[in-house]
Structure formats: structure tokens, C-alpha cells
Amino acid sequence: MRGGLGGRGRGGRAFGAARAEWTKLRTLRSTWWLLFAVVVLTVLAGAATTASLTAGDCPVPADCREDTVKLSLTGVWLGQGAVVVLAVLTMSGEYGTGTMRTTLTTEPGRIRLLAAKALVLCTLTAVAGAVGVLGSLLVGRMLLGADGFATPGLMEGATVRAAFGTVLYLTLAALIGLGAATALRDTAAAVTSVLGLFYAFPLLAGLLADPDWQEYARRAAPATAGLAIQATVDLDQLPIGPWAGIGVLAAYAGVALLVGGWVLRTRDA
């Protein structure tokens, strides 16, 4: 009986922590602006990239081997930036305003607090990501179809995997940002570090002279590895498989959260 009561008590505290974090995030205007940016950047950048593919790029558009699904989802490359900023502010914002001490007084379970922030952040990111991904695919189909390109159905297996995987990619990117902010406790440092990881790492990998090392770096880069999930054609030419790439990104997220959780538990607010 005591165990049952204790379990319900722990469940109630976890629910209370999640509800408190939801209240904090939804009352911040920046949250909604950043979520809006995720959707808009993803759709508009994807539309711009898709529109750049013309009939001249493929003599017979209907037989073109261009990965139209991946092309439509290119905007995630920009949308992830807004996700990272939102994730970092979810934690570092409280350190910046000095309200973290109050938060920890209200919720002394530090790992529970981190888990609550992660849950709310992932939910919001997944919803915004799903809207952005669906919008990108619909706009891409419209633009490509008008030029005569073959567009796979939205419910085809490869398309569903690319769409679901892209939402998962954004969610894992959010967890990396949250973990970095928890460890570094500074908005500028965390944003710079995570954006460098996602944007600079792939560029540096491309500069390596040795082809073998370049291949290893592309497999290890979180963006390059994670975005392999968007590929629907010529999978054998990828540096890493779609789900293996997501596994690499998940490893980054796990390490970031473990380090962040350790710092949160061992250091004063």
C-alpha cells in the first residue's frame, strides 16, 4: 500500500513539474515566435529549394532520379536553428533571469525538473516540426508536380519514414540544445556551441583532404548523419544509413542530457 501511494506521489510530482514547465513556456512570447519560425523557415526554405529544380535539370522530369522528398524537406536545415534557440532558452533563460533558484525551491528534484522541461520541449517541437514537414511536402508536391516531376505519395513507406524521421531529428536537436544549456548555463555559449555542432561540423568535414577521414567525419557529424533519414532514393550511396544516422544523433542527445543532468545535480543554481 505504501509503495502504491509513493508511486502515485512520484507520478503526481512529475505531472506537477511538467504542468509548471508548460505554464512557463506557453506564457513566453518568444516560445510562440520561435515555434512559428520553425514552421515558416522549414516550409519557405524547402519551397525555395524545390522551386530551383527546373525541367532543364532533368530532360525527362517524370523519369528523374532526383530525391524530391528530401528536396522538399531541405528547409529543416534552417528550421533546426530556431529549434536550438528555443531549446537553449528553455533552460538558460531561467539562469539569465535568476529565477532558477525559485524553480529549484519549488521543484527540488533536479532530474525531474530536467525531464519535465524535456517532455514539454519535445512535445512543442514535435508539433511544430510535424506542421512544417507536412507543409513542406505539400508545397513540394505542388511545385514539382507543376513542372512534371514524379512526386511520391504522402503515405508511401519511404515518404512516411522521411517525414517521421525529420520530426524526430528536430526533437533530438532540441534535446541536444537543452542538454548543452543545462551544462553551460549561458545562452550565448550554448547556442554558439550547438549551432556550431550542426552547421560548422559538416562544413569542416568536407574540408578534410583524406577521403576516408572525410567519410568518417560525415558519419559522425550530427546534421549529416541525422538528415540521412530524409533520403528516399539511392540509399546505398549515403555515408550512413537513415536509421543509423538517427542513432548517431540520439547518441549526441543522450550525452548532452547526461552531462547536463550531472552538472545540474552537482552544482548550485
N, C-alpha and C positions, 0 to 999 in steps of 0.2 A: 504493500500500500504506500509506504514511504517512497519507494522507488518510482511509483506511478506519479505521485504528487510532485516529486522532484523533477521528473521528466516533463510534466506539464508546466512546472515553474520555469524550467530552462526554455521550453518552447515559447512560453509567454514572454520571457525576456528577449528572446531572439526576435519574436514578432514585434515587440515594442521598439527594439532597436531599428528594425527595418522600417517601421512606420515613421519613426523620428527622422531617419535619413531621407525618406521620401518627402516628408514635410519640408525639410531643409532645401532639397534640390528643386522641388516644384515651386517654391516661393522665390527662387532666384531668377531674375530676368535673363541672366546670362545663360542659364541652362537651356531655355527655350530658343534663344538666339543661336546657340551652338548646335542644338539638335536640328534646327531649321537649316543651318549651314551644311550639316552633314547631308541632308536630303538634296538641297539645291546644288551644292558642289558636285555631288555624285551624279545627279541627272544631267546638269548642264555640261560638265566636262565630258561625260560619256557621249552626250549628243554631239558635241563639237568634234570629238574624235571619230565618231561614226559617220558624221556628215563629210568628213575629209576623205572617206573612201569613195572613189568615183568609179564609173564604168571603165575608165581608162586603165585602172589598176588591174582589172581582170577582163580580158577580151570577151569572155562569156560569163557574165555575173552569176548566172544560175549554177555554173559548174565551178565557181571559185572556191579554193580551199581556205580562204580567209576565215579565221575563227570569229564569226560575227557575235557570238555570245560574249566572249572575252573582250572584244572591241567595245561592245555596248556597256560593259562594266568597268571600263578604264577609269571612269570618274572616281572610283573608290580610292585611287591614288591621291586625290585631293581631299576627299571626304574623310579619310583617316586622320588628317591633320586636325580637323575640328573635333574628332572623337578623342584624340590625345589631349587636347587642351581641356575639354570637358572633364576627362578622367583625372587629370592632374589637379584641376581646381576643386574637384570633389573632396580631396584630402588637403591639399596645400592651402586652399582658401581659408580653412579654419586656423591653420598655423599663422597665416598672414594677418588675420584679424584678431588673433589672440583668444578666440573662442574655444580652442581645443581643450583648454583646462576645464571649462564649464562642461563641455561634451563628455570628458572623461570622468567628471564628477557624477554626471547623470548616468553614464554608462561605463562603469569601471572595467567591464570585460573588454579588454582591448582587441582581442582576436574576434570577439563577437561584433565589435564595432566595425572592424575592417571587413568582416563577412557581410554585414548589413550594407555597408557602402558599396561593396562589390555587387551584391544582389540588385540593388536599386539601379546602379550604374549600368549593369549588363542588360537589365530589362529595358531601360530607356534607349540604350544604344541599339539593341536588337530591333526594337520597334522602328526607330528612325532609319536604321540600316535596311530593314525589310521594305520600307516605303521607298527609299532611294533606289534599291536594287530593282524592285518591281517597276518603278518609273523609268529607270534606265533601259530595262529590257523592252518595255512597251514603246518608248521613243525610238530605240534602236530598230525594232521591227518595222516601225512606220517609215523611218528614213531609208533603211536598207531595202525594204520592200518596194518603195517608190522607184529605186534605181534598178530593180530587177534581181537583186541578190536573194539567194535562198536563205530563209530565216527559219531555224528550227522552232518547233512548237514549245510553248512555255512549260508544258507538262512532260516533255521528253526527259529521259533519265539524266543525260549529261547536262541539260539546262537546269534542271532542278538541283543537281549536285553543285553546279557552279553558283547558283543563286543562294542556296542554303549555306554553302561554304563561304561565300563572300560576307554574309551576315555574321557567320561565326568568326571570320577573320577580323571584322570590325570589333566584335565583342572581345576577342582576345587582345586586340590592340588597346582597348580600353583598360583591360586588366593590367597590361604592362605599364600603362600610364599611371594607374592607381598605385601599383607597387612601387614605381620609381618615386612618385610624390611622397609616399609614406616613408620611404627610406631617406630621401634627400630633404624633405620638409621645406623646400623652397620652390616656388612656382617657376621662376626663370630657369633654374638649374634642371628641374625635372623635365620641363617642356623641351629645352635645348637637347638634353640627353636622349630623350625618346624620339624626337623628330630626327635627330642625327642618326639614330639607330635605323629608322625606317627609310630615310631619304639619302643619307650620306653613305651608309654601308654598301648599298648596291652599286653606287657610283664608284666607290673605291675598289670594289671587287672587279669592276670592269676595267680598271686601270692596271691590274696585275699582268705582268708580261708572260708568266708561265701559264699555259692553258689549263694544266691540271690544277694549279692553285686557284685559278680563276673559277674553275668549276666547283671546287670545294667551297670557295667563298660565296658563290651564288646559292649553294645549298644551305649554307649557314646563315645567310642574310635573312632576317625575319620577313621583310617585304617580298623578296624574290621567292622565297620558299612558300610563304603563306599564299601568295597570289597565284601559285600554280594550280590552286583549286578551281580557278576560273577557266582553265583550258578545257576545250571540248573536242579538239582535233589534234592529231599528231602528238599524242601524249608521250610517245616513245622518244621524242626529241627534247622533252623537258629536262632540266638539270636535276629535278626531283619530282617524284610522283605527287599528284594532287593531295591525297590524304597524308602522305608522309610529310609534305610541306606544312600542312596544318599542324601536324605533330611537332615540327620544329618550332612553330610559333607558340604552340601550347607550352612547350618547354620553357621558352622565354618568359611567358606569363607566369608559369609556376615558380620559376626562380625569382622573378621580380616580387611576387607576393610573399614568398618565403623570407626574402631579405627584408622586405618592408615590414612584415609581421614581426620578425625578430627585432628590428630597430624599435618598432612601436612598443614592444613589451619590455625592452631593456633600458630605454632612455626616457627621461622625464619629458613631459609635454613641453 
